[in-house]
Amino acid sequence: MKINSKKMNILNKFLINLPTPSNISYWWNFGSILGLCLMIQLISGIFLSMHYSPSIYNAFESVIHINRNVNYGWLMRLIHANGASLFFFIMFIHTGRGMYYGSFIKKKVWFSGTLIMLMLMGTAFLGYVLPWGQMSFWGATVITNLMSAIPYLGNMMVTWVWGGFSVDNPTLNRFFSLHFMLPFILTVFILMHLIFLHENGSSNPLGLKNKIDKISFHPYFSVKDIYGFVMTLFIFSIILFKTPFLFNDPENFTPANSMVTPPHIQPEWYFLFAYAILRSIPNKLGGVLALLMSILIILTLPFTMNSKFKSLSMYTHKKILFFMFVAIFILLTWIGAKPVEPPYVLMAQILTILYFSYFMLIPMKTKLIY
């Protein structure tokens, strides 16, 4: 009985009676939807790992075997492949909402969330290599080669990651091991993220430290979360059964061949904005630093945004700047899928400058909207 009462107290504190701002909207649903995405990826990934063979001689054929011979293997594969795209799409919205409504006011939550994003990107990259198609092989070769830009240690680190002198069997084996382990480590960081969040509760649309106007999480927001789950699964099902290969690269339906280079090497769509920034810098080391900073720069927001109201919805010019930033992000994603040739190179360079300029312009003070 003591154990049960202790569990109930934890449940009451962290879910049922959690004090939640009364004015939060459906934009706050995306955090719980990300939890749903994590569960989808974990379950489908465990089932796929039972039939996958992490060998350069069998990896591609094992994926075909899963699709054709394993009962509902095709469904597990499609859920896992498209689930990654869903995960990133929801994560970008979740991060964008945090930037717009000033969620970075809670520093520990914001920093842990950024770390989770970086870990998720690493996990997704490792998973993209596993099918051992043409784009998987060449994508791994290009991205891992970026470490060679590190002075003195770069070439040694690349050789160490590869387990040899090229992307080969040891590389695939260690990528599979890391891809399997990282989601469980990621789950621990997500639990820490939730603990930090529940110290003072969620942020609110005004971006203020409001400790008064709060109501219990259940049933007011638990119902909204369930509605968000249903709508997400409905849209995901439509993509899954109508256009299951919408986000797949056609090159990845061909087995990896180190002797044939694809005409245009590119990562998955959710990395394209960072890939476009990388390619826009002529210097290799500069490109790698710009790639990292395209994510890490959001860590500056808690320190540069000194206005009383952290939410951008309270300021005219900041709202305009934010939606311009969203447009820049989309354009960089589009350019990342284009070949390295005029006019895309110049467009990428201009958009890269504008991308980083946003984080210098947004802290500027202005009058409130009344």
C-alpha positions in Angstrom: 0.0 0.0 0.0 2.9 2.4 0.8 4.4 1.8 -2.6 1.0 2.4 -4.3 0.4 5.6 -2.3 3.9 6.8 -3.2 3.3 6.2 -6.9 0.0 8.0 -6.7 1.7 11.0 -5.0 4.2 11.2 -7.8 1.4 10.9 -10.4 -0.6 13.6 -8.7 2.4 16.0 -8.5 3.8 15.5 -12.0 0.6 15.0 -14.0 -2.8 15.2 -12.5 -2.5 18.2 -10.2 0.4 19.8 -12.0 -0.1 23.6 -11.9 -0.5 24.7 -15.5 -1.0 28.3 -16.9 -4.6 28.7 -17.8 -3.9 30.6 -21.0 -1.7 28.1 -22.9 -3.0 27.0 -26.3 -2.7 24.0 -28.6 0.9 25.1 -29.4 1.9 23.6 -26.1 0.6 20.1 -27.2 3.7 19.4 -29.3 5.9 18.5 -26.3 3.6 15.6 -25.4 3.3 14.6 -29.1 7.1 14.3 -29.2 6.8 11.8 -26.4 4.4 9.8 -28.5 6.9 10.0 -31.4 9.7 8.7 -29.2 7.5 5.7 -28.2 6.6 5.0 -31.9 10.3 5.0 -32.8 11.5 2.9 -29.9 8.9 0.2 -30.4 9.2 0.0 -34.2 13.0 0.2 -33.9 13.2 -2.8 -31.5 11.1 -4.9 -33.9 13.2 -3.9 -36.9 16.5 -4.8 -35.0 15.3 -8.4 -34.6 15.6 -8.9 -38.4 18.3 -6.4 -39.4 21.8 -7.6 -40.2 24.5 -5.0 -39.6 26.9 -6.2 -42.3 27.7 -4.4 -45.6 27.1 -7.8 -47.3 23.6 -8.3 -45.8 22.3 -5.0 -44.6 20.5 -4.0 -47.9 19.1 -7.5 -48.4 17.9 -7.7 -44.7 15.9 -4.5 -45.2 14.3 -6.1 -48.4 13.7 -9.2 -46.3 11.9 -7.2 -43.6 9.8 -5.5 -46.3 8.8 -8.7 -48.2 9.0 -11.7 -45.9 8.5 -10.6 -42.3 4.9 -10.4 -41.2 4.0 -6.7 -41.1 7.7 -5.9 -41.5 6.8 -3.5 -44.3 4.6 -1.6 -41.8 7.3 -1.5 -39.1 9.9 -0.2 -41.6 7.5 2.5 -43.0 6.5 3.6 -39.5 10.2 3.9 -38.4 11.3 5.7 -41.6 8.4 8.1 -41.7 8.4 8.4 -37.9 11.8 10.1 -38.0 10.4 12.8 -40.3 7.4 13.2 -38.0 9.7 13.5 -35.0 11.7 16.3 -36.6 8.7 18.1 -38.0 7.1 18.2 -34.5 10.4 19.1 -32.9 10.9 22.1 -35.2 7.4 23.3 -34.4 8.1 22.7 -30.6 11.3 24.7 -30.8 9.8 27.4 -32.9 6.9 27.8 -30.4 9.5 28.1 -27.6 11.3 30.8 -29.5 8.1 32.7 -30.3 6.5 32.6 -26.9 9.7 33.0 -24.8 10.0 29.5 -23.3 13.7 30.0 -23.1 13.0 32.0 -19.9 13.3 28.6 -18.2 17.1 28.1 -18.9 17.5 24.5 -17.6 14.5 23.4 -19.7 15.8 25.2 -22.8 19.4 24.0 -22.5 18.3 20.3 -21.9 15.9 20.6 -24.9 18.8 21.8 -27.1 21.0 18.9 -26.0 18.1 16.5 -26.8 17.8 18.0 -30.2 21.5 17.5 -30.9 21.3 13.9 -29.7 18.3 13.3 -31.8 20.1 14.6 -34.9 23.0 12.3 -34.2 20.7 9.3 -33.7 18.8 10.1 -36.9 22.1 10.4 -38.9 23.3 7.0 -37.6 19.9 5.4 -38.5 20.0 6.9 -42.0 23.2 4.9 -42.8 21.8 1.5 -41.7 19.8 0.6 -44.9 23.1 0.8 -46.8 21.7 2.3 -49.9 23.7 4.6 -52.2 22.7 7.8 -50.4 23.2 6.2 -47.0 26.8 5.2 -47.9 27.8 8.5 -49.5 26.0 10.6 -46.9 28.0 8.8 -44.2 31.2 9.4 -46.2 30.6 13.1 -46.6 29.3 13.8 -43.1 32.0 11.8 -41.2 34.7 13.5 -43.4 33.7 16.8 -41.9 35.6 15.9 -38.8 38.8 16.0 -40.9 38.4 19.8 -40.7 39.4 19.7 -37.0 43.1 20.9 -36.8 45.7 18.2 -35.9 43.2 15.5 -34.7 40.8 15.6 -37.6 42.2 12.8 -39.8 42.8 10.5 -36.9 39.2 11.0 -35.6 37.8 10.2 -39.0 39.9 6.9 -39.2 38.8 6.1 -35.7 35.1 6.6 -36.5 35.3 4.6 -39.7 37.3 1.8 -38.0 39.5 1.7 -41.1 40.4 3.9 -44.1 36.8 4.2 -45.5 33.2 3.7 -44.5 33.1 -0.1 -44.3 31.8 -3.0 -42.2 33.2 -1.8 -38.9 31.5 1.6 -39.5 28.1 0.0 -40.1 28.5 -2.2 -37.0 29.3 0.6 -34.7 26.7 2.9 -36.2 24.1 0.2 -35.6 25.2 -0.3 -32.0 25.1 3.5 -31.3 21.8 3.9 -33.1 20.3 1.2 -30.9 21.7 2.6 -27.6 21.2 6.4 -28.1 17.4 6.4 -27.9 17.5 4.9 -24.4 20.1 7.5 -23.4 17.9 10.1 -25.0 14.9 8.9 -22.9 16.9 9.6 -19.8 17.6 13.2 -21.0 13.9 13.7 -21.8 13.0 12.6 -18.3 15.5 15.2 -17.0 13.9 17.8 -19.4 10.5 17.0 -17.9 11.7 17.2 -14.3 13.2 20.6 -15.0 9.9 21.6 -16.7 7.9 20.5 -13.7 9.9 22.5 -11.2 7.9 25.6 -12.0 5.5 24.4 -14.6 5.1 25.4 -18.3 5.7 28.8 -19.8 2.8 30.9 -21.0 1.9 33.0 -24.1 3.0 36.2 -22.5 6.5 34.9 -21.6 6.1 36.0 -18.0 7.1 34.2 -14.8 3.4 33.8 -13.7 2.9 31.9 -10.4 -0.7 32.8 -9.8 -3.1 32.1 -12.8 -2.7 28.3 -12.9 -5.1 25.4 -13.0 -4.6 21.6 -12.7 -3.3 19.7 -15.7 -6.0 17.1 -15.6 -8.6 17.2 -17.0 -8.2 20.5 -18.8 -5.0 19.8 -20.7 -4.9 16.0 -20.6 -7.9 16.1 -22.9 -6.2 18.5 -25.3 -3.1 16.2 -25.3 -5.3 13.2 -26.2 -6.9 15.2 -29.0 -3.3 16.1 -30.3 -2.4 12.4 -30.2 -5.4 11.4 -32.3 -4.9 14.2 -34.9 -1.1 13.4 -35.2 -1.8 9.6 -35.6 -4.5 10.4 -38.2 -2.2 12.6 -40.3 0.7 10.2 -39.9 -1.6 7.3 -41.1 -2.5 9.2 -44.2 1.1 9.8 -45.1 2.0 6.2 -44.2 -0.6 4.5 -46.4 -1.0 7.1 -49.2 2.6 8.4 -49.8 4.9 6.2 -47.7 8.1 7.1 -49.7 7.4 10.8 -49.9 10.5 11.6 -47.8 12.8 8.9 -49.2 15.6 9.6 -51.6 15.3 7.5 -54.8 19.1 6.8 -54.7 18.6 4.8 -51.5 16.7 2.1 -53.3 20.0 1.1 -54.9 22.6 -0.9 -52.9 25.7 1.0 -51.7 28.5 1.1 -54.3 31.7 2.8 -53.4 32.7 2.9 -57.1 29.6 5.0 -58.3 29.0 8.4 -56.8 25.4 9.8 -57.0 25.1 13.0 -59.0 23.9 14.9 -56.0 24.7 13.9 -52.4 22.3 15.2 -49.8 21.1 14.3 -46.3 17.4 13.8 -45.2 15.2 16.8 -45.4 15.4 17.7 -41.7 19.2 18.3 -42.1 19.0 20.3 -45.3 18.9 23.8 -43.7 22.2 23.1 -41.8 23.6 21.4 -44.9 22.9 24.5 -47.0 24.7 26.6 -44.3 27.6 24.2 -44.4 27.9 24.5 -48.2 27.6 28.3 -48.3 31.0 28.7 -46.4 34.0 28.2 -48.8 36.3 27.2 -45.9 35.8 23.6 -44.6 36.4 24.4 -40.9 34.3 27.5 -41.2 31.5 25.5 -42.7 31.6 23.0 -39.9 31.5 25.7 -37.3 28.6 27.4 -39.0 26.8 24.0 -39.1 27.2 23.6 -35.4 26.3 27.2 -34.6 23.1 26.9 -36.7 21.8 24.8 -33.8 23.8 26.1 -30.8 22.9 29.7 -31.5 19.5 29.2 -29.9 21.3 28.9 -26.6 22.0 32.6 -26.7 18.3 33.6 -26.5 18.0 33.3 -22.7 20.9 35.8 -22.3 20.1 38.3 -25.1 16.3 38.6 -24.7 16.1 41.2 -21.8 12.6 42.5 -22.4 10.1 42.1 -19.6 7.7 40.3 -22.0 9.7 37.4 -23.5 6.9 36.5 -25.9 7.4 37.9 -29.4 3.6 38.2 -29.8 3.8 41.4 -27.8 6.0 43.2 -30.3 5.2 44.1 -33.9 8.7 44.1 -35.5 9.7 41.0 -33.6 6.7 39.1 -34.9 7.7 40.1 -38.5 11.3 39.1 -37.9 10.3 35.7 -36.5 8.1 34.8 -39.5 10.9 36.0 -41.8 13.2 33.7 -39.9 10.7 30.8 -40.5 10.7 31.7 -44.3 14.5 31.7 -44.3 14.6 28.3 -42.6 12.2 26.9 -45.3 14.3 28.4 -48.1 17.5 27.0 -46.7 15.9 23.6 -46.6 14.9 24.0 -50.2 18.3 25.2 -51.3 20.0 22.3 -49.4 18.4 19.9 -51.8 19.7 21.8 -54.9 23.1 21.2 -56.6 26.1 23.4 -55.7 25.8 25.7 -58.7 24.7 29.3 -59.4 22.3 30.8 -58.3 21.9 28.5 -55.4 25.3 29.1 -53.9 24.8 32.9 -53.7 21.2 32.5 -52.4 22.5 30.1 -49.7 25.2 32.6 -48.6 22.7 35.5 -48.4 20.2 33.3 -46.5 22.9 32.1 -44.1 23.8 35.8 -43.2 20.1 36.5 -42.7 19.7 33.3 -40.6 22.3 34.4 -38.1 21.3 38.1 -38.3 18.0 37.2 -36.8 19.6 36.3 -33.4 21.3 39.8 -33.4 18.2 41.7 -34.4 15.6 40.0 -32.2 16.9 41.3 -28.9 16.5 44.9 -30.0 14.0 46.8 -27.8 10.8 48.2 -29.2 7.4 49.5 -28.1 4.7 47.1 -27.0 1.5 46.6 -29.0 -1.6 47.8 -27.2 
